[in-house]
């Protein structure tokens, strides 16, 4: 008993090789950053004895910077795994309308001192999705906080969430800083001193990561003129099996 077949050439998956190299590179970088963070925390907490307040303050700054760098590494790794199909978002059930409503309320308090706001119209009906609560919250916050961070003083940003057939659509007007960029997914626009950070790689990277998360959830994130549109599939009911 045997098998006779034509030998196929190996598939040249350039994206996969690039992702593998990126993960190896991140692994090498995490080691010294972890060490710096650990020693900084030892100094700040005076584990080995009293330390002058000036050095403790410097150590606290180093520990904070290290944490932000490690968070950036995690986002790079997450993007690489999502874009190569190696990572699936956690399944579950969540109400995206309730999530957006709560997050917009939180962001209004941050935008208020800048006399800026979201002019929001959010559907009252629930928008159930087959996505874990933490995954849906992360996706919503990544988009809304990035746009809020790029919103200028006195600027009003229109936002609408509506149910459209078997999907929920979130439409958000791009702030002026992002609207004038040719490609929002490669933009290097920063928060500009805002308490809301778009991450160490800028708004473009955060939106690209959000796009990869949306696609992994069976949806899409795209730009149409001056509007950013997030479309996600709704959780549909399952017919009971016949007895």
C-alpha positions in Angstrom: 0.0 0.0 0.0 1.5 3.3 -1.0 0.9 6.7 -2.5 2.2 8.3 -5.6 1.9 12.1 -6.0 3.5 15.0 -7.6 5.9 16.9 -5.4 4.7 20.5 -4.8 7.2 23.3 -4.2 7.0 24.8 -0.7 4.8 27.9 -0.4 6.8 31.1 -0.1 4.9 32.9 2.6 6.7 36.2 2.9 4.3 37.7 5.4 4.7 34.7 7.7 8.5 35.0 7.5 8.4 38.7 8.3 6.1 38.0 11.2 8.4 35.4 12.6 11.4 37.7 12.3 9.5 40.4 14.1 8.6 38.2 17.0 12.2 37.1 17.3 13.3 40.7 17.3 10.7 41.6 19.9 11.9 38.7 22.1 15.4 40.0 22.0 14.3 43.5 22.9 12.0 42.5 25.7 14.9 41.0 27.7 16.9 44.3 28.3 13.7 46.3 28.8 12.5 43.9 31.4 15.8 44.1 33.2 15.7 47.9 33.2 12.2 47.9 34.5 13.1 45.4 37.3 16.1 47.4 38.5 14.2 50.6 38.4 11.5 49.2 40.5 14.1 47.9 43.0 15.6 51.4 43.3 12.2 53.1 43.6 10.9 50.6 46.2 14.2 50.8 48.2 14.5 47.1 48.3 18.2 47.1 49.2 18.1 50.2 51.4 17.3 53.9 51.6 17.5 55.8 48.3 17.5 59.6 47.8 14.1 60.9 46.6 15.7 62.3 43.4 16.9 58.8 42.4 13.6 57.3 43.3 11.9 59.8 41.0 14.2 59.0 38.2 13.7 55.3 38.7 9.9 55.7 38.7 10.2 57.5 35.3 12.4 54.7 33.9 9.9 52.1 35.1 7.0 53.9 33.5 8.8 54.3 30.2 9.7 50.7 30.3 6.1 49.7 30.8 5.0 51.8 27.8 7.7 50.3 25.6 6.7 46.7 26.6 3.0 47.7 25.9 4.2 48.8 22.4 6.0 45.5 21.9 2.8 43.6 22.8 0.8 45.7 20.3 3.4 45.0 17.5 3.2 41.2 18.3 -0.6 41.3 18.3 -0.7 43.1 14.9 1.8 40.6 13.3 -0.2 37.6 14.6 -3.6 39.0 13.5 -2.4 40.0 10.0 -0.9 36.5 9.4 -4.0 34.7 10.8 -2.2 33.2 13.7 -4.4 34.8 16.4 -8.2 34.5 16.8 -10.1 36.9 18.9 -11.7 35.4 22.0 -15.3 34.3 21.3 -18.2 35.2 23.6 -21.1 37.6 23.7 -21.1 41.4 24.1 -23.4 44.4 23.4 -21.3 46.8 21.3 -23.9 49.5 21.5 -23.7 49.6 25.3 -19.9 49.5 25.1 -19.7 52.5 22.7 -22.3 54.4 24.8 -20.2 53.9 28.0 -16.9 54.7 26.3 -18.2 57.9 24.7 -19.5 59.0 28.1 -16.0 58.5 29.6 -14.3 60.3 26.8 -16.6 63.3 27.0 -15.2 64.1 30.4 -11.7 64.2 28.9 -12.7 66.3 25.9 -14.7 68.7 28.0 -11.8 70.8 29.3 -10.7 71.4 25.7 -14.3 72.5 24.8 -14.5 69.5 22.4 -17.0 66.7 22.3 -18.5 63.8 20.4 -21.9 64.6 18.9 -23.1 61.1 19.4 -26.2 59.3 18.0 -26.2 55.8 19.4 -29.0 53.3 18.7 -31.0 52.4 21.8 -31.4 48.8 20.6 -28.7 46.3 21.8 -26.0 45.3 19.3 -25.1 41.7 20.3 -21.8 40.3 18.9 -20.1 36.9 19.1 -17.1 38.5 20.7 -15.8 38.4 24.2 -16.6 41.5 26.3 -12.9 42.4 26.8 -12.1 42.0 23.1 -15.1 44.2 22.1 -14.1 46.9 24.7 -10.5 46.9 23.5 -11.6 47.4 19.9 -14.0 50.1 20.7 -11.6 52.0 23.0 -8.7 51.7 20.5 -10.7 53.5 17.9 -12.6 56.1 20.0 -9.6 57.0 22.2 -7.3 57.4 19.2 -9.8 59.7 17.5 -10.4 61.6 20.8 -6.7 62.1 21.3 -6.4 63.6 17.8 -9.3 66.0 18.4 -8.3 69.6 18.6 -9.6 72.3 21.0 -13.1 73.4 20.3 -13.7 70.6 17.7 -16.9 68.6 17.6 -16.7 65.1 16.1 -19.9 63.5 14.8 -20.5 59.9 15.8 -23.3 57.5 14.9 -23.9 53.9 15.7 -26.7 52.1 14.0 -27.9 48.6 13.3 -27.9 47.8 9.6 -29.4 44.4 8.7 -27.1 41.7 10.1 -24.3 44.1 11.1 -23.7 47.1 13.4 -22.0 50.2 11.9 -20.1 52.8 13.8 -19.4 56.0 11.8 -17.1 58.6 13.3 -16.0 61.8 11.6 -12.3 62.1 11.4 -10.8 65.0 13.5 -9.1 67.7 11.4 -5.6 66.3 12.2 -6.4 62.9 10.7 -8.8 64.1 7.9 -5.9 66.0 6.2 -3.7 62.9 6.1 -3.7 60.8 2.9 -3.8 57.4 4.7 -5.0 57.3 8.3 -3.7 53.8 8.8 -0.1 55.0 8.4 -0.5 58.4 9.9 2.1 59.4 12.6 -0.3 61.9 14.3 0.2 62.0 18.0 -2.1 63.0 20.8 -0.3 66.4 21.2 -0.1 66.6 24.9 -3.6 65.1 25.5 -4.2 62.8 28.4 -5.3 60.3 25.8 -2.5 58.4 24.2 -2.7 56.7 20.8 0.3 54.6 21.8 4.0 54.9 21.2 3.6 54.4 17.4 1.0 57.0 16.8 -2.6 57.1 15.6 -2.0 55.3 12.3 -0.6 52.2 14.0 -3.5 52.1 16.5 -6.0 52.3 13.7 -4.2 49.7 11.7 -4.3 47.4 14.7 -8.0 48.1 15.2 -8.5 47.2 11.5 -6.8 43.9 11.9 -9.0 43.2 15.0 -12.1 44.1 13.1 -11.2 41.8 10.3 -10.4 39.0 12.7 -14.0 39.5 14.1 -15.5 39.1 10.6 -15.9 42.9 10.1 -14.0 45.8 8.5 -12.6 49.2 9.4 -12.3 51.6 6.5 -12.2 55.2 5.6 -14.7 56.9 3.3 -13.8 60.5 2.6 -13.7 62.2 6.1 -15.5 59.4 7.9 -14.1 56.3 9.6 -16.5 53.3 9.4 -16.4 50.2 11.6 -18.7 47.4 10.5 -19.1 44.3 12.6 -21.4 41.3 12.2 -24.3 40.9 14.7 -24.9 37.8 16.7 -27.8 36.0 15.0 -30.1 33.6 16.8 -29.7 29.9 16.3 -32.8 27.8 15.5 -33.5 25.0 17.9 -32.8 21.5 16.8 -36.0 19.5 16.1 -36.9 17.0 18.8 
